[in-house]
Amino acid sequence: MNTTTTVNNTSLNQLERARALTLPSRDEMLVRAPSVQQFWNENRELLSKAWAEWENSNKDHLLTPDESLLDEKLRHAVTQAWEDPSKESAVSDLIQEVSPDVFQFQLFDPEHLSEFRDYLDEIADAQIPMRPPYGIALNRGGAMLDPRSEGYLAAPGFQAFCRELIDKYMRPIARLLFPEIMGYDTQIFGFSIQYQAGVDTSLRLHTDASAATLNINLNRLGEAFTGSEVDFHDPVNGGMNRLTFKPGVAMIHRGHVAHAAQPITSGERSNIVLWLLGDRGQIPHGTHREVIDADQRWTIPTAPYDHYAPF
């Protein structure tokens, strides 16, 4: 078997073996060729071990991402709400509705984004094969972030940070804004995207297969781009509200809110997208639910993780 599929040379360590793999072509991935699934299935364990080896070999200088990268006001308000859910209004005060059912807040501290982006650059330079989110039309960068996905970013430090971001921040905030998602937020899904001028054009109007979506901009301060705004459907007037991302700002919305990305005309836009959904991809129907107690919102589900990946 050649390196297009797998590498069996046991004289190489896991990291070297992973780097010697040859990714399937983008065209093969886009048409879901059987050889693509075979590639990821055969190399899943190897890639996971390679990421752990890469992280361990770089631990002396590699950033350990944690919530210190996040906005200080948000960190304080969220920590306070976990200690006493009756004080969750301090979290609400930091969130602004910018379109019907679309909310915006400062998640990352813009001053710390360069540290995180440097860390992500090191991940990109690790030369370990990752599966791009080719289910997203025209997106040619980025990676899958959740273990449910083949070829995901399996660096243990990143996975721990991503889990903390979802469990401590995203889920309770989503429950606060969209109470009907309770029970439809036990599972997660995530991917990163990168839009580049001259490469990516636009993303047509669509909805997400999620109960709630968190879309976080990772552009550094001064890393400007033009275009690439996101249009959200406004059910009140039937039109579209055009919103622009800013460094470290997150937009959170119900998955069924229709939205589209405009073409990027200069620079690059980098984002991480996280979804909450129920077991086997179930999502709520409608937006009305009985009022839930704050103590229920600030909890972590105990349901086991399934293996369902939307794409």
C-alpha positions in Angstrom: 0.0 0.0 0.0 1.5 3.3 -1.0 1.6 6.6 0.9 -1.5 7.9 -0.8 -3.5 5.7 1.6 -1.3 5.0 4.5 2.3 4.7 5.8 3.5 1.5 7.4 7.2 2.2 8.0 7.5 1.4 11.7 11.0 2.9 11.8 9.4 6.4 11.7 7.8 7.9 14.7 4.1 8.8 14.6 4.7 12.4 13.6 7.0 11.6 10.8 4.6 8.9 9.5 1.7 11.4 9.5 3.8 14.0 7.7 4.7 11.4 5.0 1.0 10.9 4.1 -0.3 12.3 0.9 -3.7 13.9 1.2 -6.4 13.1 -1.3 -7.0 15.9 -3.8 -9.5 18.6 -3.1 -11.5 17.4 -6.1 -11.6 13.8 -4.7 -12.8 15.3 -1.3 -15.5 17.4 -2.9 -17.1 14.5 -4.7 -16.7 12.2 -1.6 -14.7 9.6 -3.5 -14.6 6.3 -1.6 -10.8 6.6 -1.4 -11.2 9.7 0.7 -13.2 8.0 3.5 -10.7 5.1 3.3 -7.8 7.5 3.8 -9.2 9.1 6.9 -10.5 5.8 8.4 -7.1 4.1 8.0 -5.1 6.9 9.4 -7.4 8.1 12.2 -5.3 6.6 15.1 -2.0 7.6 13.5 -3.1 11.3 13.1 -4.4 11.5 16.7 -1.1 10.1 18.0 0.9 12.5 15.7 -0.9 15.5 17.1 -0.2 14.4 20.7 3.5 13.8 19.8 3.7 17.2 18.0 2.2 19.0 21.1 4.6 17.2 23.5 7.6 17.9 21.4 6.8 21.6 21.3 5.6 22.1 24.9 8.5 24.3 25.9 7.4 27.1 23.7 3.9 26.3 22.6 1.0 28.3 23.9 -1.5 26.4 26.1 -4.8 28.1 25.1 -7.1 28.8 28.0 -9.7 31.3 29.0 -7.1 34.0 29.7 -7.4 34.7 26.0 -11.0 35.8 26.4 -12.4 39.2 27.2 -11.9 40.0 30.9 -15.4 41.4 31.4 -17.0 38.3 29.9 -14.8 36.0 31.9 -15.7 37.7 35.2 -19.5 37.7 34.4 -19.5 34.1 33.3 -17.5 32.9 36.3 -19.9 34.8 38.6 -22.9 33.2 36.9 -21.5 29.7 37.3 -21.0 30.5 41.0 -24.5 32.1 41.4 -26.8 31.7 38.4 -29.1 34.4 39.7 -26.4 36.9 38.6 -26.5 35.9 35.0 -27.8 39.3 34.1 -24.2 40.5 34.1 -23.6 38.2 31.1 -26.8 39.5 29.4 -25.6 43.1 29.8 -22.5 42.3 27.6 -24.6 40.9 24.7 -26.3 43.0 22.0 -29.0 42.0 19.6 -27.9 43.1 16.2 -30.6 41.5 14.1 -33.7 39.5 15.0 -32.4 36.4 16.9 -28.8 37.3 16.2 -26.6 38.5 19.0 -23.1 39.8 19.3 -20.5 40.1 22.1 -16.8 40.4 22.7 -15.5 36.9 23.3 -11.7 37.1 22.7 -9.6 39.9 24.1 -8.4 41.5 20.8 -5.0 42.1 22.5 -4.5 38.4 23.0 -5.7 37.3 19.5 -2.2 37.5 18.1 -1.0 34.9 20.6 -3.8 32.6 19.6 -3.3 33.2 15.9 0.4 32.4 16.3 -0.6 29.2 18.0 -2.9 28.3 15.1 -0.2 29.2 12.6 2.1 26.7 14.4 -0.7 24.1 14.0 -0.9 24.9 10.3 2.9 24.5 10.0 2.8 21.1 11.8 2.3 19.5 8.4 -0.1 16.9 9.8 -2.9 16.2 7.4 -6.3 17.8 8.3 -9.6 17.5 6.6 -10.8 20.9 5.4 -14.5 21.6 5.9 -15.4 20.8 2.3 -19.1 20.6 3.2 -19.0 24.4 3.3 -19.3 25.7 -0.3 -16.2 27.4 -1.6 -14.3 27.4 1.7 -10.7 26.3 0.9 -9.1 26.8 4.3 -9.8 25.8 7.8 -10.1 22.5 9.6 -12.6 20.2 11.3 -12.4 20.7 15.1 -14.5 18.0 16.7 -13.5 14.3 17.2 -16.7 13.2 15.4 -15.1 14.5 12.2 -12.6 12.6 10.2 -9.2 14.3 9.9 -10.0 16.7 12.8 -7.5 18.9 14.7 -6.7 16.4 17.5 -4.0 18.5 19.4 -5.0 17.7 23.0 -4.4 21.3 24.2 -6.7 22.7 21.5 -9.4 20.1 22.2 -9.4 21.0 25.9 -9.7 24.7 25.2 -12.5 24.1 22.7 -14.4 22.0 25.2 -14.0 24.7 27.9 -15.2 27.4 25.4 -18.4 25.4 24.7 -19.2 24.1 28.1 -18.4 27.2 30.2 -19.4 29.9 27.7 -21.3 29.0 24.6 -23.9 26.6 25.9 -25.2 28.6 28.9 -25.2 31.8 26.8 -27.2 30.1 24.1 -29.6 28.8 26.7 -30.0 32.3 28.1 -30.9 33.7 24.6 -32.7 30.7 23.2 -34.3 28.7 26.0 -35.9 26.2 23.6 -32.6 24.6 22.9 -32.4 23.0 26.3 -32.2 19.2 25.6 -31.0 20.0 22.1 -27.6 21.1 23.1 -26.0 17.9 24.3 -23.8 17.4 21.3 -21.4 19.7 19.6 -19.8 20.3 16.2 -17.1 22.7 15.0 -14.9 23.8 12.2 -12.7 26.7 11.3 -13.0 28.7 8.0 -10.8 31.1 6.1 -12.0 33.4 3.4 -9.3 34.7 1.0 -9.7 37.4 -1.6 -9.3 36.0 -5.1 -9.9 32.5 -3.9 -13.3 32.4 -2.1 -16.3 34.2 -3.4 -19.4 33.9 -1.3 -21.6 31.6 0.6 -25.2 31.4 -0.6 -28.2 31.9 1.7 -28.6 28.9 4.0 -29.5 27.8 7.4 -27.4 25.7 9.8 -28.2 22.2 11.0 -27.8 23.4 14.6 -29.9 24.5 17.5 -27.5 27.4 18.0 -24.4 28.6 16.1 -21.5 30.6 17.5 -19.3 32.3 14.9 -16.1 33.8 16.2 -13.8 36.2 14.3 -10.1 35.6 14.8 -8.6 38.4 12.8 -5.8 40.2 14.5 -6.1 43.9 15.3 -5.1 45.7 12.1 -5.6 42.6 10.0 -8.1 44.3 7.8 -10.3 42.8 5.1 -13.1 44.2 2.9 -16.3 42.5 1.9 -17.1 39.1 3.5 -20.0 40.6 5.5 -22.7 38.3 6.7 -26.3 39.0 5.7 -29.0 37.8 8.1 -32.6 37.5 7.1 -34.9 39.8 9.0 -38.4 38.2 9.4 -39.9 41.5 10.5 -39.4 43.4 7.3 -38.4 40.5 4.9 -35.1 42.1 4.1 -31.5 41.3 5.1 -29.4 42.9 7.8 -25.7 43.1 6.8 -23.2 42.6 9.7 -19.4 42.9 9.7 -17.0 40.9 11.9 -14.5 42.6 14.2 -11.5 41.0 15.9 -12.5 38.7 18.7 -16.2 39.4 18.4 -18.7 36.4 18.3 -22.1 36.3 16.7 -24.6 33.7 18.1 -27.9 32.8 16.5 -30.4 30.1 16.2 -29.4 27.7 13.5 -32.6 28.2 11.5 -31.9 31.9 10.9 -31.1 32.2 7.2 -27.8 33.9 6.4 -25.3 34.3 3.6 -21.6 35.5 3.3 -20.8 38.2 0.8 -17.7 37.9 -1.4 -14.4 38.9 0.3 -12.7 41.6 -1.8 -9.4 42.1 0.0 -7.4 40.5 2.8 -8.5 37.4 4.7 -11.2 36.6 7.2 -10.6 33.8 9.8 -13.3 32.4 11.9 -14.1 29.5 14.2 -17.7 28.2 14.0 -19.2 26.0 16.8 -22.6 24.3 16.8 -24.9 23.0 19.5 -27.3 20.2 18.5 -29.2 17.3 20.1 -28.5 13.6 19.9 -28.1 12.4 16.3 -28.4 16.0 15.0 -31.9 16.7 16.5 -32.8 20.4 16.7 -35.8 22.2 18.2 -38.9 23.0 16.2 -40.2 26.5 17.0 -38.9 29.0 19.5 -41.3 28.7 22.4 -40.6 26.8 25.5 -41.5 27.0 29.2 -39.4 29.3 31.2 -36.4 27.5 32.6 -34.7 28.3 35.9 -31.3 29.9 35.8 -29.9 27.0 37.8 -30.7 24.7 34.9 -29.0 26.9 32.3 -25.7 26.9 34.1 -25.1 23.1 34.0 -23.2 20.7 31.7 -25.2 17.9 30.1 -24.3 14.4 31.3 -25.5 12.7 28.1 -22.8 10.7 26.3 -21.3 12.0 23.2 -22.6 10.4 20.0 -20.7 10.0 16.7 -22.9 12.0 14.4 -21.2 14.7 12.3 -23.5 16.9 10.1 -20.8 17.0 7.3 
